Amino acid sequence: MRIGVIGATGGIGSLVVTEALQRGHQVTACSRDATGIREARENITWASVDVLDAGSVTAILPGLDVLISTFQPGNATRDIADTIRRSIADPSVHSRAAHALLTALNSHPRTRLIVVGGAGSLEIEPGLVLADAQDRLHQVLDGIGLPREYAASVRGARDGLNILRTSNRLWTYFSPAEDIFPGERTGRFRIGGDQPVRDADGRSRVSTADAAVALLDEAELPRFIQRRFTIGY
């Protein structure tokens, strides 16, 4: 397969690239500015892409079977504080990215899109998502060490999902667990739909490496077209 990855230098995106290459796929790795990247691996090309510009996204679509967007403001791997500040300052960026991605797909309707979003749009009870339950959301943010002001970005990511839900394109939305952390690739996790997957202690958690596994599994064998899915231990 030919797979495009937006945000390919980020924490999840870089792991998605590695996972795809290890599985024998051709990868177009996309970053805001890829001009200085030196790459020694085979079956990978780099491209500079602005995910907020539909024309920029359209330019990389020819020949792609799947485009995986792991976009987030800034690069959390290099500077998490900057990413948090950017996310709080402009929560609408997720909606703008969704609009640009869908607009780009208008000219390539057979290309599948997988968007990595957040856990805030998952239901904590029927009909109630975490993003709309302020007290519970604050508890989750406190537990993973994010400022409560980050709630604005959580709601922004939820809005991005809602934009995808209005589209008839071949989109899939991935909500990772509430606590997603750098960790080992186990390949062992459970898959859910609109509710968090929790362990025996009630925790919703998964490693970034296993998130990459789940994303490539979905790219290779799509089960959630025009749907959202999540994972957890």
Secondary structure as UniProt FT lines:
FT   STRAND          2..6
FT   TURN            7..9
FT   HELIX           11..22
FT   TURN            23..24
FT   STRAND          26..31
FT   TURN            35..36
FT   STRAND          44..48
FT   TURN            51..52
FT   HELIX           54..58
FT   TURN            59..60
FT   TURN            62..63
FT   STRAND          66..69
FT   TURN            76..78
FT   HELIX           80..89
FT   TURN            91..92
FT   HELIX           93..105
FT   TURN            106..107
FT   TURN            109..110
FT   STRAND          112..116
FT   HELIX           119..121
FT   STRAND          123..125
FT   TURN            126..127
FT   STRAND          128..129
FT   HELIX           130..132
FT   HELIX           134..144
FT   HELIX           148..150
FT   HELIX           151..164
FT   TURN            165..166
FT   STRAND          171..175
FT   STRAND          179..181
FT   STRAND          190..192
FT   TURN            200..201
FT   STRAND          205..207
FT   HELIX           208..220
FT   TURN            225..226
FT   STRAND          227..232
//
